[in-house]
């Protein structure tokens, strides 16, 4: 990629801020990640779509980022155009019992909007950091609820069809995954259908959920949320705690003392530190229980040693993997 040429072309569109070799550690909740070749922060929805159309037409690699939760970015960064949703997709409309919101809106803000409008159904999301877009991609959930329960439709940008709307069934929401992980689709906004409720009860549920999170998760330390998916009916955190992994470290990456399924950045952790710690946890859990943990966090960037950037390749790189059943 001719970074200077691409950056100049994007600046000429006048859609927002454009920076070259922008450290993604500034844009992830882990505070980890190498540079993006070109980082674009559009001012509005039309700008986001214009940039997406342009990178598609130019055949350039691209990646969408919101608050940067639930991702682990390679230390080598991303040789792509990284497009932020934080400013461009932050509009919302409240028309009870429906809230329509851009993918850059924080989940905590949506929960407060629902409460003020006398709506219930979104209380589970108050303790989930990050934006609506990331929650849609991962079908985020907590406290017994998940996004599939409230999503009615999603406005998407499709590399083939352009901008169009899909219903929730087309998004194929499953446990911590969706069709957005497989299709060249970008979630631009979503329609959330809620139910009338008592604002006092809604506030109490949200207060309880937030208190639980503060007591059980490392809220004040840089992290990416749950590292591994729960291998139901088991819970990843319990399995990791059972092998005595709380407090394990690789460099400045450390297994949280509060919740074993969280890895925190205790200083200047690198993606390699986190990856090595994940490998160690995964090997030990498999050796002691026969259960293979699968990541909930998403790897962003190139693989190691020239391999394709899949978790399977990352496990095996440099002898770090295990023989799976």
C-alpha positions in Angstrom: 0.0 0.0 0.0 1.2 3.5 -0.9 0.4 5.0 2.5 1.0 8.6 1.6 -1.1 8.4 -1.6 -4.0 6.7 0.2 -3.9 9.2 3.0 -3.8 12.1 0.7 -6.8 10.7 -1.3 -8.8 10.3 1.8 -8.0 13.7 3.1 -9.2 15.2 -0.2 -12.6 13.7 0.4 -13.1 16.0 3.4 -14.9 13.4 5.5 -12.9 13.7 8.7 -9.5 13.2 10.3 -6.9 11.1 8.5 -3.6 10.0 10.1 -0.8 7.8 8.9 0.9 5.1 11.0 -1.5 5.7 13.9 -0.8 3.5 17.0 -3.8 1.4 17.6 -2.8 1.1 21.3 -4.5 4.5 21.5 -7.8 3.1 20.3 -8.1 -0.3 22.1 -9.3 -1.0 25.6 -6.2 -3.3 26.0 -3.9 -0.3 25.2 -2.1 -2.8 22.9 -1.5 -2.7 19.2 0.9 -1.6 16.5 0.2 1.1 13.9 -2.6 1.3 11.3 -1.2 2.2 7.9 -3.9 4.8 7.6 -6.4 5.7 10.3 -9.7 7.5 9.3 -12.1 9.1 11.8 -15.1 10.2 9.7 -17.4 12.9 11.0 -20.8 11.4 9.9 -22.5 8.4 8.4 -22.2 9.5 4.9 -18.4 9.9 5.4 -18.1 6.4 6.7 -20.0 5.0 3.7 -17.9 7.2 1.3 -14.6 5.8 2.8 -15.9 2.2 2.7 -17.0 2.6 -1.0 -13.6 4.1 -1.9 -11.4 1.5 -0.2 -13.6 -1.2 -1.8 -13.2 0.3 -5.2 -9.4 0.6 -4.7 -9.1 -3.0 -3.6 -7.6 -1.9 -0.3 -7.8 -3.9 3.0 -9.8 -2.2 5.7 -10.9 -2.7 9.2 -13.7 -1.0 11.3 -13.0 -0.1 14.9 -15.2 1.4 17.7 -13.9 1.6 21.2 -11.5 -1.3 20.5 -12.9 -3.7 23.1 -12.8 -7.5 22.6 -9.8 -7.3 20.2 -6.1 -8.0 20.4 -4.1 -6.1 17.8 -0.8 -7.5 16.6 2.4 -5.6 17.7 3.1 -5.2 14.0 -0.1 -3.3 13.5 -2.5 -3.5 10.6 -1.5 -2.8 7.0 -4.9 -1.5 6.1 -7.2 1.5 6.2 -8.7 1.5 9.7 -12.0 3.3 10.0 -13.3 4.6 13.3 -17.0 4.7 14.1 -16.7 6.8 17.3 -17.7 10.1 15.7 -19.4 9.1 12.4 -21.9 6.6 13.8 -23.0 8.2 17.0 -26.5 9.5 16.1 -29.6 8.0 17.8 -33.4 8.3 17.8 -35.7 7.3 20.6 -39.2 6.5 19.5 -40.6 4.2 22.2 -40.6 1.2 22.2 -37.8 1.5 19.6 -34.4 3.0 19.7 -32.4 3.5 16.5 -28.7 4.0 17.0 -25.5 4.2 15.1 -22.9 1.6 15.7 -20.6 4.1 17.3 -22.9 4.7 20.3 -21.7 3.3 23.6 -23.9 0.5 25.1 -23.9 2.3 28.4 -25.4 5.4 26.7 -28.1 3.2 25.1 -29.0 1.7 28.4 -29.4 5.2 30.0 -31.5 6.3 27.0 -33.8 3.3 27.4 -34.2 4.0 31.1 -35.2 7.7 30.5 -37.7 6.6 27.9 -39.3 4.1 30.3 -38.1 1.1 28.3 -36.8 -2.2 29.6 -34.9 -5.1 28.0 -31.4 -3.6 27.7 -30.3 -3.7 31.3 -28.0 -6.6 30.7 -25.8 -4.4 28.5 -25.0 -1.7 31.1 -21.9 -3.6 32.2 -20.6 -4.3 28.7 -18.0 -1.8 27.6 -17.8 -0.8 24.0 -20.1 0.3 21.2 -23.3 -1.1 19.7 -21.3 -2.1 16.5 -19.0 -4.4 18.4 -21.9 -5.8 20.4 -23.7 -6.7 17.2 -20.7 -8.4 15.7 -20.1 -10.5 18.8 -23.8 -10.9 19.8 -22.5 -9.5 23.2 -24.3 -10.6 26.3 -24.2 -10.6 30.1 -26.4 -11.3 33.1 -28.5 -13.8 31.2 -29.3 -11.4 28.2 -27.8 -10.9 24.8 -28.2 -8.6 21.8 -30.2 -11.1 19.7 -33.1 -10.5 22.2 -33.5 -6.8 21.3 -32.3 -6.4 17.7 -35.0 -5.9 15.2 -32.9 -4.9 12.1 -29.5 -3.7 11.2 -28.4 -1.2 8.5 -25.4 -2.7 6.9 -22.8 -1.7 4.3 -22.1 -4.7 2.0 -19.1 -4.8 -0.2 -21.3 -6.2 -3.0 -24.7 -4.5 -2.5 -23.8 -1.3 -0.8 -26.0 0.0 2.0 -29.1 -2.0 2.8 -31.1 -3.2 5.8 -31.3 -6.8 7.1 -33.6 -8.2 9.8 -32.2 -9.9 12.9 -32.7 -13.4 11.5 -30.4 -12.6 8.5 -27.7 -11.6 11.0 -27.6 -15.2 12.2 -26.8 -14.3 15.8 -25.4 -17.2 17.8 -23.4 -17.5 21.1 -20.7 -14.7 20.8 -20.8 -14.7 17.0 -22.8 -13.5 14.0 -22.8 -13.4 10.3 -20.8 -10.1 10.5 -17.8 -12.2 11.2 -18.1 -14.1 8.0 -19.6 -11.7 5.5 -18.1 -8.5 4.1 -20.7 -6.6 6.0 -20.3 -3.5 8.3 -23.0 -2.7 10.8 -23.9 1.0 10.5 -26.9 1.3 12.8 -29.4 -1.0 14.4 -33.1 -0.8 15.4 -33.6 -2.1 19.0 -37.1 -3.0 20.0 -37.6 -2.9 23.7 -40.7 -3.1 26.1 -42.3 -0.5 28.4 -41.0 -0.8 31.9 -40.8 0.9 35.3 -37.8 3.3 35.2 -37.1 2.7 38.9 -36.9 -1.1 38.3 -34.8 -0.6 35.3 -32.4 1.7 37.2 -32.2 -0.9 40.0 -31.4 -3.7 37.6 -28.6 -1.6 36.0 -27.2 -0.6 39.3 -27.1 -4.3 40.4 -25.4 -5.3 37.2 -22.8 -2.6 37.4 -22.0 -3.4 41.0 -21.6 -7.0 40.1 -19.2 -6.1 37.3 -17.1 -3.8 39.6 -16.8 -6.6 42.2 -16.1 -9.4 39.8 -14.1 -7.9 36.9 -11.0 -5.8 36.6 -12.9 -2.6 35.5 -10.0 -0.2 36.3 -7.3 -2.0 34.4 -6.8 -2.2 30.6 -8.3 -5.4 29.3 -10.3 -6.7 26.3 -13.1 -8.3 28.3 -13.5 -12.1 28.4 -10.6 -13.8 26.7 -12.1 -17.2 26.1 -15.7 -18.3 25.2 -17.5 -20.4 27.8 -17.3 -24.1 26.7 -20.9 -24.7 27.9 -22.0 -26.2 30.2 -18.6 -25.2 31.7 -17.4 -21.7 32.4 -14.0 -20.6 31.1 -13.2 -18.5 34.2 -13.8 -21.5 36.5 -11.7 -23.8 34.4 -8.8 -21.3 34.4 -9.1 -20.7 38.1 -9.1 -24.4 38.8 -5.7 -24.7 37.1 -4.3 -22.0 39.5 -3.8 -19.5 36.7 -4.9 -16.3 38.6 -1.8 -14.1 38.7 0.1 -15.9 35.9 2.2 -13.5 33.9 3.9 -13.3 30.6 5.7 -9.9 30.5 3.2 -7.3 31.6 0.2 -9.5 30.6 -1.4 -11.0 33.7 -4.4 -13.2 34.5 -6.7 -11.0 36.7 -6.9 -11.8 40.4 -10.6 -10.9 40.2 -11.7 -13.0 37.2 -9.6 -15.7 35.7 -11.1 -15.2 32.2 -9.7 -11.7 32.0 -6.1 -10.8 31.1 -5.0 -7.3 32.1 -2.3 -5.1 30.8 -0.3 -4.5 34.0 2.0 -2.0 32.4 3.5 -2.2 28.9 2.1 -5.6 27.8 2.5 -6.5 24.1 0.2 -8.6 21.9 2.9 -11.3 22.1 2.8 -11.3 25.9 -1.0 -11.8 25.8 -0.7 -14.5 23.1 1.9 -16.5 25.1 -0.2 -16.3 28.2 -3.3 -17.5 26.3 -1.3 -20.4 24.9 -0.1 -21.4 28.4 -3.7 -21.2 29.8 -5.1 -23.1 26.8 -2.5 -25.9 27.0 -2.9 -26.4 30.7 -6.7 -26.4 30.7 -6.6 -29.0 27.9 -4.0 -31.1 29.6 -5.9 -31.2 32.9 -9.5 -31.3 31.7 -9.5 -32.3 28.0 -11.5 -29.2 27.2 -10.2 -26.9 24.4 -10.8 -23.3 25.1 -11.7 -21.1 22.1 -11.0 -17.3 22.1 -13.8 -14.8 22.5 -11.3 -12.0 21.8 -10.6 -11.3 18.2 -7.1 -11.2 16.7 -6.4 -8.3 14.4 -3.4 -8.1 12.2 -0.9 -10.4 10.5 -0.1 -13.9 11.7 3.3 -14.9 12.9 6.1 -16.2 10.6 4.1 -15.3 7.5 1.2 -17.6 8.4 -2.4 -16.5 7.8 -3.8 -14.7 10.8 -6.1 -17.4 12.2 -6.2 -18.5 15.8 -5.3 -22.0 14.7 -2.1 -20.8 13.1 -1.3 -18.5 16.1 -1.6 -21.4 18.5 0.9 -23.5 16.6 3.4 -20.7 15.7 6.8 -21.3 17.2 5.7 -24.5 18.8 3.2 -22.8 21.0 0.1 -24.9 20.2 -1.2 -28.2 21.3 -2.5 -31.3 19.7 -6.2 -31.0 19.7 -8.6 -34.0 19.6 
